[in-house]
Amino acid sequence: MPHGTRRVGDVEIVALCDGVVGSDATQSFPGASTESWTETRERYPQVFDGDGWRLHVHAYLLRAGTRRILVDTGIGPESAPAFAWTGIGGALDTELEGADITPDDIDTVVLTHVHDDHVGWNVDPATGRPRFENARYVLHRADWDTLRESDDDEDRAILEAALAPLERFGALDLVEVPVELLDGVVVRHAPGHTPGHQIVTIDSRDDRATLTADLFNNPVMLLQPGVNGDTDMDPELAARTRFDVIATIQAQDRIVIPAHLPEPFGHILRDGDRHAWVPEAD
C-alpha cells in the first residue's frame, strides 16, 4: 500500500515505496565523522539496520484536478539495471494500484536524475515501450548528455535500458529551464548530485512543499554540514546546492519530501549551526 499521503493546497501527494535496500553507511557518506554517526543513530534509529542504513526508494504521485504526475520511477523490475546492486524487484505497480492508479492514468513523469534507482520502471520489460504510454517524461538535458557521452558500462546500461527507448518512441522531453507542470508545480534544476539533478516545488493556496530528490539521503548530511554522498558527482556543487535549497525551504517554511528516508514527509529545522530532519507524525 502507499507509504503515506499529504495534501499541499490543491495537490494531493501520495508516497509510493518501490523498495527498501540495505547499504553500508560509512561507505555511502565517507566524510561523516564517528561523532556524527553516533548522534545520527541515536536520533534516527529507524534509518539504520545493524551496521548499515535503510535506503527507502520512494516515487511520488501528484494528483490535482485531472492531472496525474509521477515523480521518479524507482528501482524497477529484476531486469532493470538497479537489480545488480539492490537485489530486489520494485513494487511500484502494486503501490500505484493501491492508490487506484494504472500506468495509463499517468500524464507526466518527472525524472529527477538518471541514477538507476530513479528510472527503473521507465520502460515496460515485456514490450520495450514506455511503461507509462500516455505520459511525457521530463528529464534535464545535462543528465541526458552525461549518459550519452559516458564510457562507463553502468551509465551505458542505464541509457540503453531506461532512457534511449523513451527517445525512440518520442516520449522524452529534455529541459534546461524551470518547467511549470501545472499551476504552482514547478520542476527546477538543482545540480551537483548529477549535472541535471532536479527538484519539484509545489506552491498551492497557502501551502508550500519541495520534493528534494537526492539533495540529501541521510540525516547525517544535515547534522554535519558539508557531508556528501559517494554518489554525488560534483561534491562541491552538491553541497552548495544543498545549502541554497535548504535556506529557501526554511525561509518559506516548506514541507520537505525526500526520496530515500523512511518517512516521506517532514521538515528541516535549524539546530545551531546545522540542521535536523523532523518527520511529520503519521
C-alpha atoms as one frame of an Amber mdcrd trajectory, in Angstrom:
protein
   0.000   0.000   0.000   1.116   3.604  -0.498   3.507   4.845   2.164   1.533
   7.968   3.085  -0.497  10.851   1.688  -0.172  14.599   2.195  -2.251  17.404
   0.736  -0.476  20.626  -0.222  -3.176  23.099  -1.186  -4.972  21.630  -4.178
  -2.305  18.975  -4.785  -2.525  15.525  -3.224   0.862  13.836  -2.837   0.975
  10.057  -2.470   4.224   8.432  -1.362   4.959   5.172  -3.186   7.710   2.903
  -1.854   9.290   0.825  -4.607  11.545  -0.991  -2.144  13.943  -0.787   0.795
  17.621  -1.562   0.293  20.375  -2.099   2.854  23.545  -0.098   2.283  26.882
   0.493   4.028  26.637   3.803   5.890  30.311   4.748   6.167  30.966   3.914
   2.527  27.914   5.864   1.379  28.921   9.015   3.303  32.707   8.839   3.649
  33.086  12.365   5.072  30.865  11.800   8.103  32.646  11.697  11.451  32.291
   8.994  14.080  30.623  11.553  16.353  28.102  12.456  13.652  27.238   8.815
  13.074  26.765   8.234  16.802  24.362  11.162  17.080  22.528  10.234  13.884
  21.986   6.670  15.104  20.694   7.924  18.450  18.301  10.450  16.928  17.139
   8.405  13.915  17.276   4.671  14.757  14.641   3.961  12.105  17.161   4.862
   9.400  19.598   2.109  10.406  19.788  -1.660  10.247  22.718  -3.024  12.205
  25.926  -1.590  10.742  24.124  -0.386   7.621  21.347   2.051   6.791  17.988
   1.540   5.161  17.663   3.225   1.784  13.946   3.671   1.070  13.279   4.189
  -2.624  10.284   6.482  -2.985   8.413   7.685  -6.018   5.624  10.231  -5.629
   2.234  10.566  -7.274   0.837  14.093  -7.575  -2.916  14.419  -8.137  -4.537
  17.752  -8.916  -7.770  18.039 -10.871  -7.426  15.721 -13.852  -3.623  15.654
 -13.733  -1.641  12.610 -12.619   2.096  13.264 -12.310   4.653  10.669 -11.232
   7.974  11.851  -9.799  10.609   9.149 -10.468  10.014   5.500 -11.287  12.090
   3.673  -8.707  14.225   0.527  -8.822  12.248  -1.248 -11.489  11.806  -4.963
 -12.187  14.511  -7.591 -11.817  15.541  -6.921 -15.420  16.322  -3.257 -14.645
  19.908  -2.032 -14.031  19.356  -1.344 -10.305  18.797  -5.044  -9.593  22.570
  -5.554  -9.821  23.121  -3.763  -6.508  19.709  -3.822  -4.825  18.938  -7.495
  -5.367  15.210  -6.734  -5.411  12.499  -6.038  -7.929  10.429  -2.944  -7.225
   6.788  -2.751  -6.157   5.708   0.403  -7.973   2.882  -1.242  -9.910   1.391
  -2.586  -6.680   1.816   0.796  -4.989   0.039   2.563  -7.848  -2.757   0.016
  -7.725  -3.129   0.755  -4.016  -3.616   4.415  -4.970  -6.280   3.429  -7.570
  -3.983   4.422 -10.434  -2.977   2.484 -13.534   0.123   3.269 -15.605  -2.137
   4.606 -18.359  -3.506   7.244 -15.953  -0.126   8.971 -15.649   0.222  12.014
 -17.936   3.688  13.223 -16.856   6.748  11.501 -15.413   9.392  13.737 -13.848
  12.813  12.086 -13.775  14.744  13.920 -11.081  18.000  12.402 -12.328  19.416
   9.376 -14.109  20.645   7.161 -11.280  19.256   3.687 -11.770  17.042   3.684
  -8.647  15.050   6.609 -10.063  14.402   5.394 -13.630  13.797   1.664 -13.194
  10.162   1.485 -14.332  10.537   3.867 -17.286  10.246   1.041 -19.791   7.959
  -1.989 -19.847  10.264  -5.043 -19.741   7.829  -7.135 -21.772   7.366  -4.712
 -24.679  10.343  -2.372 -24.601   7.921   0.555 -24.829   7.483   3.375 -22.302
   5.809   1.893 -19.217   3.614   4.998 -18.908   2.475   5.197 -22.513   0.314
   8.298 -22.140   2.985  10.309 -20.335   5.658  12.796 -21.285   8.922  12.064
 -19.474  10.678  15.233 -18.250  14.474  14.993 -17.865  17.145  17.680 -17.638
  19.297  17.748 -20.757  22.531  17.822 -18.722  21.852  14.322 -17.382  20.950
  13.012 -20.835  24.148  14.447 -22.275  26.185  12.994 -19.415  24.980   9.473
 -20.129  25.256   9.884 -23.890  28.894  10.943 -23.564  29.891   8.437 -20.875
  32.162   5.460 -21.486  31.160   3.877 -18.163  29.470   0.489 -18.558  26.867
   1.190 -15.861  25.962   4.516 -17.445  25.592   2.894 -20.842  23.372   0.171
 -19.374  21.080   2.776 -17.776  20.900   4.742 -21.012  20.015   1.751 -23.161
  17.590   0.132 -20.721  15.735   3.111 -19.260  16.178   6.209 -21.422  17.001
   5.501 -25.060  13.628   3.723 -25.589  11.852   6.888 -24.423  13.655   8.873
 -27.092  12.946   6.276 -29.782   9.215   6.388 -29.042   9.125  10.195 -28.860
   8.163  10.315 -25.181  11.177  12.189 -23.787  11.212  15.932 -23.111  14.704
  17.292 -22.441  14.577  20.555 -20.499  17.087  23.213 -19.475  14.900  25.766
 -17.683  12.253  25.505 -14.942   9.098  23.792 -16.183   5.678  24.570 -14.693
   3.730  21.321 -14.975   0.557  22.915 -13.635  -0.267  25.991 -11.625   2.269
  26.162  -8.790   4.022  22.856  -9.549   7.481  23.543 -10.990  10.460  21.343
 -11.895  13.720  23.132 -11.041  17.388  22.447 -11.700  19.375  21.595  -8.518
  22.729  20.316  -9.828  25.594  18.591  -8.077  24.304  15.135  -7.259  24.206
  14.777 -11.028  24.659  17.566 -13.589  20.932  17.616 -14.312  19.528  16.780
 -10.884  16.046  18.288 -10.450  13.689  19.032  -7.579   9.958  19.806  -7.670
   8.390  22.716  -5.808   4.686  22.967  -5.029   3.010  26.263  -4.133  -0.748
  25.869  -3.805  -3.076  28.124  -1.857  -1.138  28.892   1.344   0.858  25.643
   1.366   4.392  25.028   0.131   6.421  21.858  -0.345   9.608  20.714  -2.047
  10.300  17.229  -3.363  14.053  17.197  -2.774  15.015  14.027  -4.706  18.641
  13.210  -3.738  19.511  16.607  -2.279  20.117  14.709   0.989  19.648  10.990
   1.577  20.521  10.524   5.236  20.065  12.802   8.281  23.838  12.795   8.817
  24.101  15.131   5.807  22.140  17.732   7.780  23.723  17.204  11.195  27.224
  17.529   9.745  27.127  20.325   7.134  29.219  19.670   4.068  28.961  15.876
   4.147  28.269  14.469   0.704  27.172  11.082  -0.536  29.554   8.886  -2.500
  27.201   9.166  -5.487  27.363  12.984  -5.613  29.089  13.518  -8.954  30.242
  17.056  -8.133  30.543  17.145  -4.315  31.339  20.858  -4.015  28.430  21.870
  -6.234  26.141  19.392  -4.470  27.000  20.946  -1.103  26.377  24.490  -2.382
  23.074  23.481  -3.931  22.040  21.727  -0.722  22.844  24.849   1.316  20.890
  27.124  -1.038  17.820  24.886  -1.301  17.670  24.299   2.449  17.916  28.051
   3.053  14.924  28.574   0.750  12.995  25.730   2.364  13.454  27.269   5.792
  12.752  30.840   4.708   9.500  29.729   3.073   8.516  27.142   5.722   8.243
  24.346   3.180   7.243  20.735   3.765  10.157  18.525   2.723   9.536  15.367
   0.706  12.764  13.343   0.310  13.456  10.359  -1.912  15.235   7.968   0.434
  14.271   8.448   4.086  11.844   6.126   5.884   9.381   8.984   6.373   8.097
  10.608   3.184   7.066  13.955   4.700   8.778  16.225   7.201  10.628  19.447
   7.879  14.213  20.657   8.065  14.777  22.751  11.173  17.824  24.739  12.214
  19.841  23.110  15.003  22.542  25.610  15.983  24.922  25.952  13.040  23.467
  22.877  11.328  20.077  21.322  10.577  17.896  18.431  11.651  15.316  16.269
   9.905  11.951  16.292  11.699   9.452  13.787  10.270   5.765  14.607  10.292
   3.698  12.430  12.596   1.672   9.712  10.885
